[in-house]
């Protein structure tokens, strides 16, 4: 797993191994886990998996909330013509 860093104010992205091989490169480096290394094309798989898991869980919660609302509406209006 490689962490990806961006040189502040540029479009240069380097993974840790490339940064170590080419460095030290002066400037401020910030971690940008969803980018791709400009040199070798490596990505931070752990961060991408975490983002994918977060989106999946978020979608599941939205779906469950949606189903819960539909069930509540169905139950509430089930006796509507008799009211």
N, C-alpha and C positions, 0 to 999 in steps of 0.2 A: 504494500500500500504506500503510495507516494502522496505527500501533501503538495499542493500546487500553490505557488506564490506569484504575485503580480508586482512588478516594479512600479512604484507610485507614479501615476501620471503617464504611463505608457501602455502599449499593447503587448508587452513582453511578459509571458507566463512561463515559469520554470518550476519543474518538480524538484524535490530535495536533492536527488542524485545529480541532476544537471546543474543545479545551483552550486553544489559542492565541487563538481568537476570543472565548471567554468569560472567559479568565483575566486576570491570574493569580488562581488560586483557592488560598487558603492550605490547608496540610495536606500530608500525605505521600502522594504518588502512586506506586503500584506498577504495573508493567506486568503486565497479565493478557491474554495474547495470544489466548485462546480465547473471550473475551467479546465482546459487541456494544455499540457506542456507544449510550448512553441517549438521546442527542439526535438523531443522524442515522441510526442503525442500521448504520453502517459496521462491517466486520470486518477482522481482520488476515489476509488471504488467504495470505500467505507462511507464517505460523505454522500455519495450518490445513492447508496443503498438506504441510508438513514432518511434521505429526502423522499425516496420512493415509498418507504415504510410509512412516513408521516402522511404523505398524500393518500395512500391506501386507507390508513386508519381514519383520516379525515373524511374520505368518501364514504366509508362504512358508517361513521357516525351520522353523516347527513342523510344517508339512505334509511338508517334506523329511525331517525327523527321524522323523516317524511312518512314512513310506514306507520309510525306511532300516531302522527297527526291524522292520517287517513282513517285509522282504526277508531280514533276518538270521534271523528266526524261521523263515521258510519254508525257508531253506537248511539250518538246523540240524535241523529235523524232517523234512526230505524223505526221509531214510533211516531214519526211526524204526521202521517195521515190520520192517525188515531187521536192526536192531541187536540 
